[in-house]
Amino acid sequence: MELKTLAELQEPDKRSLMWSVWTADPAKAAELAQHPLSRIVLSPDVPDTTRQSVERLCTLFAYGILCYDLYTVAGDLARLVMEQALRERFLPFYGGTVNFTDSQGVPQEPVTASSYEGLYRAIRKEDGRLRGWKLQLRSGAEPFVFNGELASLLRWARAERLLAGQADRLRDTHRTWFRNFVAHPTYHLQGPDHAERAIADLTDLINRIWGSPSRTMVTREPLIITWTDTTVTWGGQGVLRGHSAEGGNPT
């Protein structure tokens, strides 16, 4: 590794400056890059451990102006903090005691744990294999085999109505994929937009699982649809474009 002087470490990364199409001034570019994350406000109910992890992400993102690679680090780490947040929400949601049944629906001894790691071990046998227990949900939803991993945690949060939305549900598969990719990575390089989206998705989920409204901005505008026997036309407030209808009749 080539040693750098403090002055060299303080020099803006040219790649980061090239990303900022609005200005070539390093000070202004640093301010503009951080602006999207400045709108992040976490619920006061979010515990300090999760809050500190989010603050670390924002700090890494801010230093991306000096080291472009930190945008990749911040975006990747956000995928892991998502699992951290769900783990830290799980046990307090049940007051530290979680109920399970076996595969036949027979209630098991309640699991009381002081940490998520303790719960993780309790639902496994000595050899590490799952006991196959089904999680009893407070919402009354159908129990399911809970393995303690991210996919199970996301399913739990939706079953307990901490997360909602059909479109958002479709993102759970991608959230799990990204988490697994980060846990078993190959070299890759992402830009500020990658990190910004990952952190925004994370903080939106954190606020929702702790009972606060999403603060993600959603753009909505009227959509106009017209049709004839041969053409379907749709669009927003701009120019409408015509599209041939299959079979001559819109469905």
Phi, psi and omega in degrees: 000133180278126180286140179242148176283166178300321179297319179293322179294334181273356180285134177299143177285126182301328179294323178292321178292324179294331180291328181279101184281352185272332184202151174258001179282120184304317182296318180290322179298320179296320179293315181295322182296326183275346187304315181301323182281344180292344180274355182290125175228118180270148177301143177296344179279348181292128182293159184299324182297317177290318180300317181294326178294321177293318179298324177296319178300315181296324177293315177301317180298318181299322181281359176298337178295335179264336181214105185302328182297338181292338175296320177294317180300314181296316180295318180292317181296328178300327179293327179280325179295331176301316178294321177303314182298317180294320177297319182285344176271333191298299185298314178299331179299327180257012180067023178088355180235123186243137181257139179227159167236164174278185184295341180265002179089008180280124181300139177257169177299128180306142179264117176250125184221148179266350179214159179293328178298322177295319176296317181303318179289324184295329183272010178235154176281176182298331180274003177094351180283151179294146174283345180080020181287148177258134180284128176273119188268139180293334181286345184088003178292166182299127178297154177215157179293122185253123182252359176084357180273175186302316181300319178293322180294320177294319178297319178299313182299325179284321180295328179269007175064027172279333175238145181213168177109122182294318180295319180293326179300323181296338181280347183298323178298318180290324178299318179292319180299313181297320179298315181293324178295319180292324180289334180228068193275164160241166182297135177206158182226124181238160181265182180301328181295324177299312181293319181299315180295319181295317181290321179296318178296319179298308184292328175297314180295318180301312181299321182290319183287343174259019169082015178254150179298150175296139176255013178287130179285129179241123180276128177229138177209156180297144175241126182257129179233127174228158178204155172233190179292340185240345188221137171248131181236131177212160179166174178271220184277354179274212182283132177274140180243141179270144179225134180295135179273137178295129179072005179084349182233126178289153178243000000 
